[in-house]
Amino acid sequence: MTEIIQPRAGILDIEPYKGGASTAEGVANPVKLSSNENPYGPPAAAVEAVRRAAARLHRYPPTDHAALRAAIGAAHGVDPERVVCGVGSDEIIALLCQAYAGPGAEVIHTEHGFSMYRISALASGATPVEVPERERTTDVDAILGAVTQATRLVFIANPNNPTGTMIGEAEVARLADGLPPHVLLVLDGAYAEYAEGFDGGAALVDARENVVMTRTFSKIYGLGGLRVGWGYGPAHVADVLGRIRGPFNLSLPALVAAEAALGDTAFIERCRSENARLRAFLAEALAAHGVPSDPSHANFVLARFADEAEARACDTFLKAEGLIVRPVAGYKLPNCLRITVGDESACRRVAHTIGRFKAEAA
């Protein structure tokens, strides 16, 4: 009897990741507020760098990413020798699971944490372990209580996606100090730039041998379409990841665009300032309509409705008006909608439309 070819255990348990929707039936030009993209696009310098790189598309990109790593080091005050670049921070997450987890290992993530932690753990053959959050916020004690001899990695997003909540440096340090020597703590800082004065965990990485930070160019830098991310960790971790990543994992346009984007500090500061202003406006406007949200430190607001039925109905109402947001039932938040902080017009429009929905439903 012919045996059926089967993938490794855990692979078929993966629910494929689904990005935020970008179309709405019957709407020609919807406003997309489902993927936490920068509404102001990429910096002009990055666009120009890609244009200039177009003439060199027949050449392989550099394998060492030296220029980009140096630029990251200068911009963020980190050692470029300990920076590893990837295809978005998603690839760094996957490489960490590939290198440090595997069959028989456990990977801890939080209840409402980014879905790629579970996916990457399963893809490596490891067992994902979900721990509860406290009021949609990372619970350090719950994480420490879930650690076993089989634990190899702990992932937390800070600020978290899709909740927007975050814990302070003292709590992150307490978590790092409470982990046994065989466990690596991974701080996902995809939204770190939106938290004023926050280094994403870089100082903790420098002070310890068991902490890694991941970052991305997909959010505030507006380069989601090019997929560039990076990780920063102890030298021994950077060495390991450098051994297993693909030699040409980042394209030439991606490398030069990311380097150029780092240099446009005025653009980044303007995006951060506008996001903070409009995030506060959106949260306050929704609260005035009876839709609360936790204080967000990212570029989105997690709107909480009375129940799943109301959240679904509001999502349908918004789509009919050409506004696409993100239902997050898959993150165990069925009564919530994640709404990207767009430009002023988009924020005012979505707030007004949700107000209309609530008024008509009353």
N, C-alpha and C positions, 0 to 999 in steps of 0.2 A: 504493500500500500504506500502510495506516495505521500510523504509528509508535506503539510502545508507550511510554506515559509512564513515565519512570524517575526515581528520586531522584538527587541529586548523588552522585558517586563517593565511596565510603567508607561511605555510610549502611547499605547492605546487608551490610557487614562487621561491623556492630555486633551483638554478642550482647546482647539486652536484659538489663538488670540484674534480678537476682532477689533479693528480700529474704529474710531468715531465715524459715524455716518457723514456723508458729504452731499447727499441728494435727498430731496423731498418730492414725493410724487405730486405732479401738477404744478410745481414751482420752478420757474426758469432760473432764477438767481438767488438761491437761499443764502442766508447768513449762517455760516458754519461756526458754531460755538461748542463743538463736541470733542475737539482734540487738543485743547490747550495750546494752540498755535499763537505765535506773536502776530497780532492784528496789523502791525506796522511793517511786516515783511522782514527781509534780511537787510543788513546794512549795505549802503551803496558800494562801499569798498569791497565787500564780499562779492557782489554782483560783477563788479569790474574785474576782480581777480579771476572769476570763472570765465569771463569773456576772453581774457588774455590767455588763459590756460587752454582754450579750445584749439589753438594751433598746435598744441603738443599732445593731442589725444592718442597719437600713435606710439608714444613713449610710455613705458611702465612707470608707475609712481615710485618714489623712494620707499625702501622697505623699513628704514629706521625711524621715519617720521620726525627726524631730528629738528627740523625748522619749527614744526608745530609744537613739539614738546618744549622747545626752548621758549616759544612764545607763551605757552601755558604756564611755564615756570615763572616767567617774568610777570605775567598778569595776575597770577594767584599766589605768588610767593612760595612756590613749592620747588622741590628738587626735580629738574627735568629728567634726571637719570632714573627716577622712580615713577615716571609717568608712562602708562601704556595706553595707546590709542586704539579705538575699536569702532565698529560700525554701529554707532549709537552706544549709549551705555548698556543697552540690551546685550551686545556682544560681550562686554566685560562681565556682566552677570553670568552669561552662559559659560564663559571661560573659567570663571571662578568655580562654578559647579563641576565643570569637566575636570578641573585640576585638583579640587579638594574634596569633592563628594564622591558619588558613585554607589554601586550596590552595597547595601549594608549600612550606609551612612544616612544621617538625618539632617534635614535643612529646615531651620525654623523661619517662619514668616508670620506676620500678624494677620489678624482676622480680616481687616479691610485693606491689606497691603497690595501692592502692584502685582498683577497676575503673572508676570514673567518670572517671579521667584519660584512659584510652584511649577510652572512649565519647564524652566531650566533644570530644576531639581529632578523632575521626572525624566527629562531627556537624558540626564546623566546616569540614570538608574538608581538615584537616591530616593529616600522617602521624605516628602514634604510634611512638616509638622506645623499646623496652624495653632496659634495661641490667641486668646481673646484680647481685645482692646478695652480700655476703660473710657466710656463715652466717646468712642471713635478716635481715641488717642492711644498711642503706643504705651503699653503697660510693662515697665521694666521688670517688675516682680513676677509677672506672668511669664515673661520670656525666661528669666533665670530659673523659674520653677519647672520649665519644660526641658531644660538641658539635661542630656544623658551622656553616657560614654560614647554613644553613637553619633552625637551631634558634631557636625563639622563646620557648618556655616550658620550665621544668624543674619537675616536681611531686615533692615528697617529703612523706610523712606522717610526723610526728615528735611523739609515738610513732606507729609504723606500724600499719596495719590490713591484714592480719590477724595479724601476727607479734607485736605488742606491744613490739618492740625500738625503741630510739631512739639517736640520735647526739648528742654534746654540742655546746654552743654554739660551741666552738672549731672543730669540724669543719664545722658549718653555715656559720660565717663564712668558713672556707677555701673552701668551695664557692661562696659568694656572690662572694668576691674573685677566684676563678679563672674566673668566667664572663665572656665578652666583653660589651661594652656593649649589644649588641642582644638579650640574653637576660634574661628575667625569671624569678627564682626564686620559686616559690610554696610556702610552708610550710603544710601542712595540719595545723592544731592541734586537730582534733576531739576528741582525748583529752588535750589539754594539762593540763586541770584535775586529772587523775589523777596527774600527775608532780609531786611536791611541790616547791614553789619555782620552778616553770618558768613563764616568761612566754609560751610558745608562739612566741617569735621576735620579740616586739614591739620589743625593744631593737635587734635587727638591722634591722628595718624603719626605725626612727627614724634609724639611722646610715647608711643606704644608699638609693640611688635605684632599686635593681634587685631589691628584696625585697618580697613581699606575704605577709601571713599570713591564713589563713582559720580561722574558729572556728564553733562550733555550740551551740545550746541543746538539741540532741536527746539528749545523753548525760548529763552530770552534773546538768543542770538539769531533766531529766525531761520535756522538751517535744517529744519525737519526733513526737507526733501533730499538732502545730501547725506544724512545719517552719519554724524560724527559724534563720538563720545570718548571719554577717557577715564582711566582709573588711576588712583594715587595710593600707594601703599608702601609697606616696608620693602627694602631692597630685595629680600628673599622672595616676596610675592611678585614683585615686578619681574624678577628673573624667571620665575615659573611661567607667568602669563606670556612673557615674551617668547618662550620656547614653543608654546602651542598655538599662538594666534597665526592666522594666515599671513604669509610674507607681503602680499599685496592687498590686504584687506580694505584699505582706504584708497579711493581713486584720487588722481591728481586734482581735479576740480574741488573735491571735498577738502583735501588738505590745504590748498591755497585759500579757499573761501573761509575756512575756520581760522586760519592764521590772520587773515585780513579783518575778520569780524572782531577778533580780540583787540585790535588796535583802535577800533571806533568806540572809545569809552563814552563819548558824548551821547551816541545813539543808545548805548546800553543804559546809561543813567536816565535818559529821557523815557525809555520803555519802563524802567523800574518805577519811576515817579508817577507816570500815567497809570500804570497798573495799580499802584497803591491807592491812588485817588479814586479810580473807577471801581476798584474792588470794594472800597468802603461805601461808595454810592450804591452799588448793586446790592450789597448785603443789607444796607439800611432801607432801601426801597422795597426789597422783598419782605423784610421784617414788617414794614408798614402794611403790607398786604396779607400778613398772617403766615408768612413762609420763613421760618427761622433757618439759621445756618450757624455753624461753629465759626469762630474767628479763623480766617484763612490766612496762611502765610505764603500762598502760591499764586498762580494766575488764573484761579477759578474759584467758584463758590459752590459748596455742596448744599443745594436747597432741599430742605426737609418738608415733606407733605404729611398729611394726617395718616395716610396708609398707601399701600401699593396702588389701589384703584385710582386714587386722586393723582398720584404721580404719573400713572399711565395716561390718564385723561388729559393732564396738563401737557405732557409730551406730544400727544396727538394734536391738541389745540395749537401748540407752538409750531409744529410742522405745517399745519394748514396756513399759518401766517408767514411761512418761509423762514422759520427760526429752528435750527437744528442744535439740540443739546444732547447730553449723554445720559441715558438711563443707566443705573449702576446696580441693578438687581444681581448681576453676576458677581459683584463684590459684597454680596449679602447686605445690600442697602436698598431693598426693593421700593421703599417709600421716598427715595431721593432721586434728584436729577443733578448731575454735575454740569455747571454752566461756566464756560470759559469767559474770562474778562476780555471782552472785545474792545473796539474803539468806543468813543463816547456815543455815537449814534446807535451802535449795536446794543450797548448796555442800557441805554434809555428805552430802546424799543423792546427789549426782552422784559425789562421791568414793567413797562406799561402793559404789555401783552399778558403777563402773568397776573397783573392786577385786574385786567378785563376777565380773565379766566375765573379768578376767585369771585368776582362780582356776579358773573353770570351763573356760577354754580351755587351761589348763596340762596 
